[in-house]
Amino acid sequence: MTSVRLPEPRGPLSNAVVASLRGTDPGLAPLPTDDHDDDLQLALYILYELHYLGFDGVPDDREWDPELLAIRAALERRFLGALRADVPIDGSDTADRALEELQLEPGGDGTSSVSHFLRSHGTLDQFREYAALRSLYHLKEADPHAWMIPRLRGRAKAAMAAVEFDEFGAGRADEIHAELFAHLMADLGLETSYGHYVDAAPAEALATVNLMSLFGLHRALRGALVGHFAAVEVTSSPASRRLAEALCRMGAGPAAVRFYTEHVEADAVHEQVVRHEVVAGLLADEPSLEADVVFGIRTTGHLEDRLAAQLLAAWRDGRTALRTGRITPTALDKQGT
């Protein structure tokens, strides 16, 4: 079993959650007024992790502790309420239109997205920061989406299972995409253990991971989870191509490049399956969920944009994007950077 330590608290709310999991009870702190607050997002992240690998020293039955579930529900209401306020959905919006919008390339100088920036201007140290933050997602890649399968029927279920089969390595443990990302991290001199970089992650990065857990753990949000999955697959192939090109330019090793080149081809196929079988299949069965699918697509983009803005602002100012400071690679890379 992977060893996962509890993160360092960032305020009274996450401190109360961590203390409870350690066996003490300081009492629940008031909810922060900022719905994108570091303290709130970390507390929610910790509570969600009880449904994944859990934490060292925390009994497995705390996953269903009624008091912790009540805290989680309160945080989810705040998080979901903020998302609905930030991403209003018009009754005329359609899933097809929302997916088409994802294929529009950023304008301007081509540096308004992280993948464009890293391909054209980024340094290997900046890519290490990006990979460290993305590890919170990629080392559990496809896991929350698997919760969708028992909530689908017919062609949507069959197509979703087929895509997930690929994500989990098509029967080969060494080809699981989370394992491929761990190889990328090792190639870049990063620690590869699950959850290692959570203390380095700002609220914007935690929110992108919390979103898929929020959608995945609630059957009522199954349409939003399908939308999230579709958004990931539609945007993955072109972004992965740019990130592979960035790593080649930086002189990274073959394991680092391979993670993204694998996604260029696989996700181009997955995009079509997800659009025409998973999304279309779900809406053929449950047309009333179209607004939820659109919500899932657009909230995914909204939180990704928030994270991109935070990363790019730091890098353009010559600052680290990590809360804990710059990363020292665990081993010298071939270029000596």
PyMOL commands that set and color helices and strands:
alter all, ss='L'
color gray80, all
select helices_A, chain A and resi 12-21+38-49+60-64+66-86+95-102+114-120+124-138+143-146+149-151+154-167+169-171+173-175+177-187+198-200+203-216+219-250+254-285+287-316
alter helices_A, ss='H'
color red, helices_A
deselect
rebuild
show_as cartoon
